[in-house]
Amino acid sequence: MADSVLRNTNGQFSSPEALKDGRVCGKRQPDVVIEARRQKLYRRQLEGMTTRQLVLDHASKEGIGVETAWSDWRKVKQWNDEDWDKDREKMVSRLQGMRMKLFNQAIKRGQLQTAAQILDSLGKVLGESVENININAPQLSISVEDKKK
C-alpha cells in the first residue's frame, strides 16, 4: 500500500527533477556510479546487438531496471551525437587516407574490381557523379541512310 502511494504516475519512485536529469531509479546512487555504468554501456554499443538487446542486456548485467537502462542509453546517444559533431570535419580527411591506403593495397594484390570501386568512391567525394560525366561527355549521333542504287 505504501509503495503505491509513493510512486509517481509513471510507476517510478523518482522525483520529477530526477527524471529530468535522467535518473529513473528507486534508490539514489552516487553520480560516479551512474557515470561508470553509462560508460560501460558506451563501450559495449559496438558489439553488434540491436539497441533493445543492448539495453536489456545492460539492465540484467548491471542489476538495474529497464527504465534506468533506457535512461542510460539516452545519455549514451547524447554522447554519440556530441562525438560526431566534434569529429565530423576530421572524418573526411581520415576516410580519404584510409581509401588511398586501401586502393594501394588492392592494386598491389591485383584486386582491380576493389580498386575500381574505391576510385568511384573517391570520385563521389570530389563531386564526380554519373550526371556530371554524362553532361561533359560528347554527344555522338549516328544515322543510317538508305543505300541508293
C-alpha positions in Angstrom: 0.0 0.0 0.0 2.8 2.5 0.9 4.6 1.7 -2.4 1.6 2.7 -4.4 1.2 6.0 -2.6 4.9 6.9 -3.1 5.1 6.1 -6.8 4.7 8.7 -9.4 2.1 8.4 -12.1 4.6 6.6 -14.4 5.2 3.9 -11.7 8.6 5.1 -10.6 9.8 6.2 -7.2 11.9 9.1 -8.7 11.0 12.7 -8.4 10.3 14.9 -11.5 13.7 16.5 -11.0 15.5 13.2 -11.0 13.6 12.2 -14.2 14.7 15.4 -15.9 18.3 14.6 -15.0 17.9 11.1 -16.5 17.8 9.2 -13.2 15.0 6.7 -13.1 15.7 4.6 -10.1 14.3 3.6 -6.7 17.5 4.3 -4.7 19.7 7.3 -5.2 23.1 6.3 -6.4 26.2 8.5 -6.5 26.8 10.2 -9.7 30.2 8.4 -10.1 28.4 5.0 -10.1 25.8 6.2 -12.6 28.6 7.6 -14.8 30.6 4.4 -14.7 27.6 2.3 -15.6 26.8 4.6 -18.6 30.5 4.4 -19.7 30.2 0.6 -19.7 27.2 0.8 -22.0 29.0 3.3 -24.2 31.9 0.8 -24.6 29.6 -2.1 -25.4 27.5 -0.4 -28.1 29.6 -1.7 -30.9 29.1 -5.4 -30.1 26.6 -5.9 -32.9 23.5 -6.1 -30.8 20.3 -4.1 -31.6 19.5 -1.2 -29.3 16.8 -3.1 -27.5 19.1 -6.1 -27.0 21.9 -3.9 -25.7 19.6 -2.1 -23.3 18.0 -5.2 -21.9 21.4 -6.9 -21.5 22.7 -3.8 -19.8 19.8 -3.9 -17.4 20.5 -7.5 -16.5 24.3 -7.2 -16.2 24.1 -4.0 -14.1 21.2 -5.2 -12.0 19.1 -2.1 -12.8 15.6 -1.6 -14.0 14.7 -1.4 -17.7 13.7 2.2 -17.5 17.0 3.1 -15.9 18.8 1.2 -18.7 16.8 3.2 -21.3 17.8 6.4 -19.4 21.5 5.3 -19.6 21.0 4.7 -23.4 19.6 8.2 -23.9 22.7 9.6 -22.3 25.0 7.4 -24.4 23.1 8.5 -27.5 23.7 12.1 -26.5 27.4 11.4 -26.1 27.5 9.8 -29.6 25.9 12.9 -31.1 28.5 15.1 -29.3 31.3 12.9 -30.6 30.0 13.0 -34.1 29.7 16.8 -34.1 33.3 17.2 -32.8 34.8 14.8 -35.3 32.7 15.4 -38.5 35.2 17.8 -40.1 38.2 15.5 -39.4 36.4 12.3 -40.6 36.5 13.2 -44.4 40.3 13.5 -44.4 40.7 10.3 -42.3 38.3 8.5 -44.7 40.3 9.7 -47.7 43.5 8.5 -46.1 42.0 5.1 -45.5 40.7 4.9 -49.0 44.1 5.7 -50.5 45.8 3.0 -48.4 43.1 0.5 -49.4 43.5 1.5 -53.0 47.2 0.9 -52.9 46.8 -2.5 -51.2 44.2 -3.5 -53.8 46.5 -2.6 -56.7 49.4 -4.5 -55.1 47.3 -7.6 -54.8 45.8 -7.3 -58.3 42.3 -6.7 -57.0 41.2 -4.4 -59.8 37.5 -4.6 -59.1 38.1 -3.4 -55.5 40.4 -0.7 -56.8 37.8 0.5 -59.3 35.1 0.7 -56.5 37.5 2.8 -54.4 38.1 5.1 -57.3 34.3 5.5 -57.7 34.0 6.3 -54.0 36.8 8.9 -54.2 35.2 10.4 -57.3 31.8 10.8 -55.5 33.5 12.7 -52.6 35.1 15.0 -55.1 31.8 15.7 -56.8 32.2 13.5 -59.8 28.9 11.8 -60.4 27.3 10.0 -63.3 25.3 13.1 -64.2 28.4 15.3 -64.4 30.2 12.8 -66.5 27.2 12.5 -68.9 26.9 16.2 -69.2 30.6 16.6 -70.1 30.7 13.7 -72.5 30.4 14.5 -76.2 27.2 13.6 -77.9 27.5 11.2 -80.8 24.8 10.9 -83.3 24.7 8.1 -85.9 22.2 7.9 -88.6 22.0 5.3 -91.3 20.8 6.4 -94.7 19.2 4.2 -97.3 21.6 2.9 -99.9 20.7 4.3 -103.3 21.3 2.0 -106.3 
